[in-house]
Amino acid sequence: MANKKYVESYGGIQTIVHPPCKKNPYKSEAEKKALYEKLENPEKTVICPRCGNEIIYEVRGNSVAVECTRPNCIYGGLRGL
């Protein structure tokens, strides 16, 4: 189970959570809102509600990713059209 990824969708964002980061692998509403806020406002500084690190915005090819700077924390993104 340590390598299993959980995928959710919220507000058009596909998110992946890695279970070793937290006992409950699913994100809370605050975590989902933080990812969505960073996706909508890339220049804004958004803090991860799970660990307190900054959430970053990256363009990867024709996709966009928003993720915490801490390894194996929260992640969200949009895949290219």
C-alpha positions in Angstrom: 0.0 0.0 0.0 3.0 2.4 0.4 3.3 2.8 -3.3 -0.4 3.1 -4.1 -1.7 6.5 -5.2 -5.1 7.9 -4.6 -6.7 10.1 -7.3 -9.5 12.6 -6.7 -11.1 15.4 -8.7 -12.1 18.8 -7.3 -13.0 21.9 -9.3 -11.4 20.5 -12.4 -8.2 19.6 -10.6 -7.0 16.1 -10.7 -5.1 15.5 -7.4 -2.9 12.7 -6.2 -2.2 12.1 -2.5 0.6 9.7 -1.3 -0.6 7.8 1.8 2.7 7.8 3.7 2.3 11.6 4.2 -0.8 11.2 6.3 -2.9 8.5 7.9 -6.0 9.6 5.9 -4.8 9.7 2.3 -7.7 11.9 1.1 -7.5 15.6 1.3 -9.5 17.9 3.5 -11.5 20.8 2.1 -8.8 23.2 3.2 -6.2 21.3 1.2 -8.4 21.1 -1.9 -9.1 24.9 -1.6 -5.4 25.7 -1.3 -4.5 23.7 -4.4 -7.4 25.3 -6.3 -6.4 28.8 -5.1 -2.8 28.3 -6.4 -4.0 27.0 -9.7 -6.2 30.0 -10.2 -3.6 32.6 -8.9 -0.1 31.3 -9.8 1.7 34.4 -8.6 0.1 34.3 -5.2 1.9 32.7 -2.2 -0.2 29.8 -0.9 0.8 27.8 2.1 0.1 24.1 2.4 -2.4 23.5 5.2 -1.0 20.0 5.8 2.7 20.9 6.5 3.1 24.6 6.3 5.4 24.7 3.2 4.8 26.7 0.1 2.7 25.3 -2.8 4.4 25.8 -6.1 2.9 26.2 -9.7 4.7 24.6 -12.6 4.0 24.3 -16.3 5.0 20.8 -17.5 4.6 20.5 -21.3 1.0 21.2 -22.0 0.0 20.4 -18.3 0.0 22.4 -15.2 1.0 21.1 -11.7 0.5 22.6 -8.3 2.2 20.8 -5.4 3.7 21.3 -2.0 7.5 21.7 -1.9 7.6 18.9 0.7 8.1 15.4 -0.9 5.1 13.1 -0.8 2.7 15.8 0.3 -0.3 17.2 -1.6 -0.4 17.5 -5.4 -2.9 18.7 -8.0 -2.9 19.6 -11.6 -4.6 19.9 -15.0 -3.6 17.7 -17.9 -3.3 19.2 -21.4 -6.2 19.4 -23.7 
